[in-house]
Each structure stands twice: as structure tokens, then as C-alpha cells.
């Protein structure tokens, strides 16, 4: 999953790639990670998006596309659900906190 976050990866394809049934794959995945595969992938994408917002000047749309999300409303909604902030607000807060940390 982590290798290419932009790739569309279905649970069926993931299960098939390691010769498991979908239900067995889902059960094992959740027992190992504590969440279903789709939530895990979403959190990987949000984590990568946070890093891009912190370290680049890419637009929010470019960040979303860069992590494999094509629907901006879903991206913003899920980003807010995971981080507590919209992507734009997250960037502003991150940069203001970073400036305070270095004494600017």
C-alpha cells in the first residue's frame, strides 16, 4: 500500500495478491492493524498529505492528487476527520507553530 498511494488498490486485489480470500484478508488485516484496509490506506494518504502540506507549496488540490484522491470534498472531509483541521488550516497552523518554535 505504502509504495504507491496513488494506485487504486481494492481489497479483492490485495487479497488475491497474497492468495487469501477477501474475508480472511480483511480479518487478518484488522487483527494486525486494528483497522480495515480502506481506513489504513486513508490514514496513509492523510499522513503523506500532511507531510506535503508541511514541506511544499503545492496547492491542496495538487496534494490530494499526489496522494491518490481525486474528489476534493472527500479529501477535505477525511483530512478534517483525521487531523481535526482542513488541509488549508493545517498548513497555516503548522507554519505558525514552526515559526514560533524557531523564535521568528
Long-range contacts (C-beta under 8 A, 24 or more apart in sequence): 1-37, 1-40, 1-41, 1-44, 2-44, 4-68, 5-41, 5-44, 5-45, 5-48, 5-67, 5-68, 6-65, 6-66, 6-67, 6-68, 7-68, 8-68, 9-41, 11-37, 11-38, 42-78, 42-82, 43-82, 45-69, 46-78, 46-79, 46-82, 46-83, 49-75, 49-79, 49-87, 50-83, 50-90, 53-87, 53-90, 53-91, 53-94, 54-91, 54-94, 54-95, 54-98, 60-87, 60-88, 63-87
